[in-house]
Amino acid sequence: MHDPRKPRQLKPQTLSVLVADSNNFSRSLIAEILRSLNISNVSSARSEEMAREFLVDRPIDVILLSWEDGDAFDGLRFVREMRRTGDQRVRRLPVVLITAGLTRQTVISGRDAGVDEFLAKPISPIAMRQRLEMVIETPRPFVDCAVYLGPCRRRKNPADYYGAKRRSGDRTDDAPSTMVDQDEIAAQTPIRVALSALRLTCTQLHAGQTALLATALQQLKTAKDIAIQQNDHALHSGLAAFEAYLGVAAPTGQLEDNVINTALGALEQLAALPLGYADARDSVAIALGKAIQKKLAA
């Protein structure tokens, strides 16, 4: 049986990936990104119990663990337990933690639990492939001792980056730009800035706040105008669906935080996916539209 810590060439068509995430929409979105990278052997688990069963029953190569603080699926606990299982292959499997809240503390807590690499949402397909290359082609050595079980925590790489305050001394002027730096640049594009402003407004939006609702709707119009300028039909469709939800749910006091967060996450993901990933982008937009229609019809 293959040692998951033995370096080998990444071959997407033969890679078996487990996506563990308690959010149905998020699981589907990650699976679409994997398919856009020609990875079709994807298993999905919505709970710790399901994930454990897949690890026993299927020859998984990599675990993509999508987790946010407060999720029903306790991702870090799952990793800690996995690192201590009696199955030697399972305990050595590489784990990539995917999260919207990629902070210094998240990195520290994840590393202590036994996470190999980290990936910030919204997910860039290039960044996803980069993390997969790291854990398949240059995996961290596995440490098995009395005080720690998991990948070596000493190696430094671009995936360890967790925000805008990285020390300037870590890079030289002539050093090649990293994937994380490119993600920072992408976050400053007009559409990403517009969506960031929309997210901030929506975190404060509650029933009866007509001024904030008007602000959110204006921000949505700005984002839709940018989508039209970019000929981005999928993003425009997603924005229109979210606009319909706010227009109906806000005045009647039926706004739900989980719906808002899921919709904004999908919109941010659409903005991060290149236009060339048409199938994945259309799938995200269609799924978002259906989810909102279902919610409005309830």
N, C-alpha and C positions, 0 to 999 in steps of 0.2 A: 504494500500500500504506500502511496506517495507521501513523503514527509512534507507537510505544508510549509516548513521553514527552509526547505531546500530551494535555492534560486532556480528559476526556469523562465523561459520566454513566455510573455503574455500572449495567449492565443484565445481571443474573445469567443470564437465559435465553440471551443471546448470547455470554457470556464463555467463552473457551477456556482451560482451566487444565491445566498439567502438574504432577503430583505426583511428585516424585523422592524415593525412599526405599528403602533396601535391605531394610527389614523389611516382609514381605507384609501382616501384620496391621495395622501402622501405616498403610500405604498405603490399605488398605481403610477404615480408620476415618476418615481424613481425607476420603476420597471420600464417605463417608456424611454427614459434616458439610456438605460442599459441596452435596450433593443436598438436604439439609434447608434450604439457602439458595436453592433453585431453580436451582442450577448443575449442569447435567447433562452438559455437554461437558467431560469430564474424561479426561485421558490419564495413564497411570501408568508410571513407569520405575523399575526396581530397580537399575540400574547407570548409570555415567557414559556408557557406549556407547549404551545404549538412550535415554537422555535426549538425547544429541547427535542421534541419528537422528530423534527426534520433533521437535526444533527445526528440522531441515532439511525434514522432510516435512509438518509440520502448522502451521497459522497460530495458534501459541500466543500468548495475551495476557499471562499471568502464570505464573511458576514458583513453586510452593510446594515448598521444599527442606527436607525433614525430616531432620535430621542430629544425631548425637551424637558427641562425641569418641571416636575408636576405631572408628567404623563402617567397613565395607568400602568403602562409597561415600564418598569423600572430598569432602564437600560444598563446602568452601571452595576446594579446588583446582579443582573443576568451575566455580565462579563466576569464579575468576581467569582460567581458560582461556576461558570464554564471553565475558568482557569484552574479550578480545583477538582474537576471531575476526574474519575478514574480512567476514562478513555483517553489515552495519550494523544491520539490524533485530534480529537475534539478540543482538548485543552490547549493545543498548539496552533489552532486555526487563527489566521489573521482577522482582525476586526477593525473596520473603518467606522468611526462615529460621525454621523451626519447631524448637524444641528444649526438652528438659526441663531442660537445664543453662544457663539464661539468666543468665549472670554478666556483670560489667563487661568481663572479658577477652574473652568471647564476642562481645559487642557491638563492641568495638574491632577484634578480628580479622575479624569479619564485614564491618564497614564498610570496612576496608582492602582486603578481597577484592572488594568491590563489591555487597554486600547492601543492599537498599533499606530493608526493615522487618523487625521481629522479632516472633515470637509464641511465648509460653510454653505448654508442655504442663502440665496437661491443657487442651485447647482449648475455650474458650467460643465458641459460634456467634456471639455478638455481637462478640467480639474478632476473630474471623475476618473478619466482614463489615467491621469497622472498618479492618483492615489492607488489605483489598481496595479499599475506598473511598480510602484514602490513595494507593495506587499507581496507581489508575485516574483518580480525580477530582482529586487534588493531587500528581502525581508529582514526585519530586525532579528538578531540572535535571541533565542528563547532562554530566559533565566528561570531556573528551578531551584529555589533555596528556601530556607526556613522562614525568611521574612518577606519574600516576594515571589510570585508566580506570574510570568508574563513576558512580553517582549522587552528587550533592553530599553531603558528609558534615557540613555545617555546620548544617543545619536541625535544630531540636530539636522533639520532639513526644512524646506519652505513650508511644509504642512504644519510645522509647529507654530507658524505665525498666527496671532490671534487678535490683531487690531492695528490701528493706525500709529501706535506709539512704539513700534519696533525701533530699537536703537539705531541711529544712523551709522554708527561704527560697525554694524553687522554687515554692511555692504560697502563696496568701493564704487567710485564713479564709473569705472569701466567694466563692472561686473554685469553679466547678462541679467535682464529682468526676469523675475520669477513668476510663476503662475499666480501667486498671491498678489503681487504687484499689479498684474493685469486685471485681476478681479477688482482691486481698488479703483483702477481707472474706469472700469466698466460701471462701477457704482456711482460715478459722477456724470454719467450720460444723462441727457434731459429726461428720458423716460424713467430712469431709475430714481432721479431726484424727485420727479413728480409723484412717483409711487411712494417714496419715503415720506413726503409731505402728507399724502393721503392716509398713510398708515398712522401717522401722528395724530391727525384729526380724528380718525376713527377710534383711536384709543380713548378719546374724550367724549365721544358721541353717545348720548343717552336719549331716552324718550323725552320729547318736549323741547329739545335744544334746537330750535329752528335755525338759529344763526350758524351753528356748527354744521347742521345738515346742508345748509346753503353753501357753506365753504367746501364741504366734501363733494357736493355735486359739481361745483365749479372746478375743483381739482380733477374730478373724473372727466369733465369736458376737456380740460387742458391735456390730460393723458390721452384721450381719444383723438384729439387733434394731432398729437405727436404720432400716434399709431397710424393715422391716415397719411401723414407726411412720409412715413417710412413704408407705406404700403403693407402694413402688418395687419392682415385681416384677422388672424387668430387672436392677437392681443385686443384688437378693437371689439371683437365678439365677446371676449371675457370681460372687458370693461363695461360693455353694455349690459351684460347679465348682472354684474355687481351693482350697477347703477339702478337697475330695476328692483333689486333686492332692497337697497337703501331707500328708494322712493316709496316702497310699500311698507317695509318693516319699521322704519324710523318713526313715521307719524303715528303709527298704531301701537308703539311701545313694544314691538316684538323682535327687536334686535337681539341676536345671540352672538356672544363673543366667539364661540367656536366656528360659526359660519363666517364671521368677518375675518378671523385669522386664517381660515382655510382658503377663502377667496383671495385675500391679499397675498398669501403665500403662492397661490397659483398664478396670480398676475405678475408677481416678482419673478417667478420661474419662467414665465413666457418672455419677459423682458430679458432674461439672462440667456435663453436658448437662441442660438443664431437662426436666421431665417431659413438657412439651408436644411435645418432639422424639421422639415415641414410636417412629416407624419407625427412625430412626437408632439409638436406644437398644436396641431389640429386635435390630437387626442386629449391634451390638457384642456383646451378651450371647450371642446364638446362635453367633457366630463364636468367641468365647472358649470356650464350652462344647464346641464341636466340636473346637477345637484341643487342649483338655485331654483329651477322650475319646480322641483319636487318640494323644496322647502316652502315656496310661495303657495303651492297648491294645498299644503297641509292645513 
